[in-house]
Protein backbone atom coordinates (compact mmCIF):
# COMPACT_ATOMS: atom_id res chain seq x y z
CA UNK A 1 0.00 0.00 0.00
CA UNK A 2 1.49 3.28 -1.10
CA UNK A 3 0.83 6.25 1.15
CA UNK A 4 2.27 8.99 -1.08
CA UNK A 5 1.93 8.18 -4.77
CA UNK A 6 4.27 9.71 -7.31
CA UNK A 7 3.39 13.23 -8.39
CA UNK A 8 1.67 13.25 -11.79
CA UNK A 9 3.18 15.18 -14.66
CA UNK A 10 0.21 17.51 -15.15
CA UNK A 11 -2.34 19.02 -12.79
CA UNK A 12 -5.23 17.55 -14.81
CA UNK A 13 -4.03 13.96 -14.49
CA UNK A 14 -5.70 11.96 -11.71
CA UNK A 15 -3.91 9.60 -9.34
CA UNK A 16 -5.33 6.46 -7.76
CA UNK A 17 -4.97 6.55 -3.96
CA UNK A 18 -6.01 4.17 -1.20
CA UNK A 19 -8.07 5.58 1.66
CA UNK A 20 -7.49 3.81 4.96
CA UNK A 21 -9.48 4.87 8.02
CA UNK A 22 -7.18 4.10 10.94
CA UNK A 23 -7.76 4.65 14.65
CA UNK A 24 -5.52 7.09 16.50
CA UNK A 25 -2.71 5.45 18.47
CA UNK A 26 -2.27 7.70 21.51
CA UNK A 27 -5.94 7.84 22.58
CA UNK A 28 -5.94 4.03 22.70
CA UNK A 29 -2.77 3.91 24.78
CA UNK A 30 -3.85 6.63 27.21
CA UNK A 31 -7.36 5.23 27.65
CA UNK A 32 -6.12 1.75 28.47
CA UNK A 33 -3.38 3.14 30.74
CA UNK A 34 -5.94 5.10 32.77
CA UNK A 35 -8.31 2.12 32.93
CA UNK A 36 -5.47 -0.16 34.02
CA UNK A 37 -4.37 2.32 36.69
CA UNK A 38 -7.94 2.57 38.02
CA UNK A 39 -8.31 -1.21 38.17
CA UNK A 40 -4.95 -1.48 39.96
CA UNK A 41 -5.94 1.26 42.40
CA UNK A 42 -9.20 -0.53 43.24
CA UNK A 43 -7.35 -3.83 43.70
CA UNK A 44 -4.87 -2.12 46.03
CA UNK A 45 -7.62 -0.48 48.09
CA UNK A 46 -9.84 -3.55 48.36
CA UNK A 47 -7.08 -6.06 49.09
CA UNK A 48 -6.04 -7.30 52.50
CA UNK A 49 -3.82 -4.86 54.42
CA UNK A 50 -0.17 -5.83 54.78
CA UNK A 51 2.13 -5.47 57.79
CA UNK A 52 5.03 -4.37 55.58
CA UNK A 53 3.34 -1.79 53.32
CA UNK A 54 0.79 0.92 53.87
CA UNK A 55 -2.46 0.75 51.93
CA UNK A 56 -1.45 3.86 49.94
CA UNK A 57 1.89 2.42 48.82
CA UNK A 58 0.31 -0.89 47.84
CA UNK A 59 -2.41 0.97 45.90
CA UNK A 60 0.22 3.05 44.11
CA UNK A 61 2.19 -0.06 43.19
CA UNK A 62 -0.89 -1.80 41.79
CA UNK A 63 -1.96 1.37 39.95
CA UNK A 64 1.45 1.64 38.23
CA UNK A 65 1.46 -2.06 37.40
CA UNK A 66 -2.10 -1.80 36.05
CA UNK A 67 -1.17 1.24 33.93
CA UNK A 68 1.75 -0.65 32.37
CA UNK A 69 -0.44 -3.65 31.71
CA UNK A 70 -3.11 -1.35 30.27
CA UNK A 71 -0.60 0.17 27.85
CA UNK A 72 0.31 -3.29 26.59
CA UNK A 73 -3.32 -4.34 26.19
CA UNK A 74 -4.18 -1.03 24.52
CA UNK A 75 -1.38 -1.47 22.00
CA UNK A 76 -2.57 -4.99 21.24
CA UNK A 77 -6.18 -3.83 20.77
CA UNK A 78 -4.95 -1.00 18.53
CA UNK A 79 -3.03 -3.42 16.30
CA UNK A 80 -6.02 -5.75 16.01
CA UNK A 81 -8.44 -2.94 15.13
CA UNK A 82 -5.93 -1.42 12.70
CA UNK A 83 -5.61 -4.79 10.92
CA UNK A 84 -9.38 -5.10 10.52
CA UNK A 85 -9.82 -1.52 9.28
CA UNK A 86 -6.91 -1.80 6.83
CA UNK A 87 -8.75 -4.59 5.03
CA UNK A 88 -11.59 -2.18 4.35
CA UNK A 89 -9.44 0.37 2.53
CA UNK A 90 -10.94 1.79 -0.65
CA UNK A 91 -9.39 3.12 -3.82
CA UNK A 92 -10.34 6.55 -5.14
CA UNK A 93 -9.17 8.87 -7.87
CA UNK A 94 -7.58 12.10 -6.68
CA UNK A 95 -6.84 15.17 -8.75
CA UNK A 96 -3.86 17.19 -7.51
CA UNK A 97 -4.45 20.88 -6.91
CA UNK A 98 -2.43 23.64 -8.49
CA UNK A 99 0.77 24.50 -6.64
CA UNK A 100 0.13 26.35 -3.39
CA UNK A 101 1.03 30.02 -3.21
CA UNK A 102 1.08 32.29 -0.20
CA UNK A 103 -0.41 35.80 -0.06
CA UNK A 104 2.69 37.40 -1.60
CA UNK A 105 2.20 35.32 -4.75
CA UNK A 106 5.48 33.41 -4.38
CA UNK A 107 5.45 29.60 -4.37
CA UNK A 108 5.73 27.72 -1.13
Buried (B, 14 or more C-beta within 10 A) or exposed (E): EEEEEEEEEEEEEEEEBEEBEEEEEEEBBBEBBBBBBBBBBBBBEEEEEEEEEEBEEBBBEBBBBBBBBBBEBBBEBBEEEBEEEEEEEEEEEEEBEEEEEEEEEEEE
